[in-house]
């Protein structure tokens, strides 16, 4: 079994591919049970966000993970392989550390990914697919991310995806305080984006969600309105700005719906940001003359602003990560000795029990306890030393020096000279 990270991200695949291999939250328990239940992986955790889908696992079948990841999402492996990265061992560890530290994000140094990785680990734990190896990996990953953010200014002056949405909207509308903003969804990304838009004091702010109560809770924080998702067709024409981020596996805003809204608006411009993967808005909507549609990939230019100032911190962050990878892999290598150590302890335990049983019998016969203890300790000492003594005595001339040094090291004999 080896540690493996396999997936796609915004560096390797466009949103059209990423949305096809995404794992919605409600699907994750079934996916984790499937990949481990089939014996493809002994341990597994899946990280699925708008910018990446990755599976971290302990496996002896790297190609099997690719096959499974494709088939589970009803794709042929050949459709996904050109976009996939397959990172074994220390490469997987370094990748996890870099992702959690914000070094692999579209927004350099962003912090949201750390919370998403913690959520992925918690879901794997709940599904029973997080074993010793992955648990150690994630705990160390979170520790490294904290160290990177504490020791460097990698997160300084970051422009988040949510802030970028406001920046883009300001390019379309001269004064956001005169615009009406509609949010579809009530998750973390919508909450962050709503915070930025609310700061611009739009003339109207509304949240629609499948669960109206959740929409009402979020809208109340920003002094806005709330409605059920079913009201979206009637509401859409009244809003200049639309931001959507739901977990729907299929688009919820189609071309026909937007065409009708644009017509009712008498072709006044609409600004739309689709932060969901899979996408919430049909791509064809972007071709309409009066609609400005942006996806997560389209926000790249804006979020990269101010990134140069943080590049100087990357070198320091990478040094922390490299040292941490070396430390973690040392732990992984030490695990290879566990079967030998276990066998050694089992053998010693058998010797101990055997001699203890003999001692009990001697005591039961009424023999002197001091003599019994002396006999037991001497027998144990002779048994423990028998094998190394035989190995030294029977070794060839070429082997004896190496064995002698090894025995000195194992028994710490240099202190007794």
NORLIN-V113851 format. One line per field, one symbol per residue. ss: DSSP state (@ for helix, = for strand, . for the rest). A space follows every 10 residues. Layout:
ss: ???
This chain:
ss: .========. ....@@@@.. ....@@@@@@ @@@@@@@... ..======.. .========. .@@@@@@@@@ @@....@@@@ @...====@@ @@@@@@@@@@ .......... .@@@@@@@@@ @@@@@@@... .@@@@@@@@@ @@@@@@@@@@ @......... @@@@@@@@@@ @@...@@@.= ====...@@@ @@@@@@@@.. ...======. .@@@@@@@@@ @...====@@ @@@@@@@@.. ====...... ..=.@@@@@@ @@@@.....= ====...... =.@@@@@... =====.@@@@ @@@....@@@ @@@@@@@@@@ @@@@@@@@@@ @@@@@@@@@@ @@@@@@@@@@ @@@@@@@@@@ @@@@....@@ @@@@@@@@@@ @@@@@@@@@@ @@@@..@@@@ @@@@@@@@@@ ..@@@@.
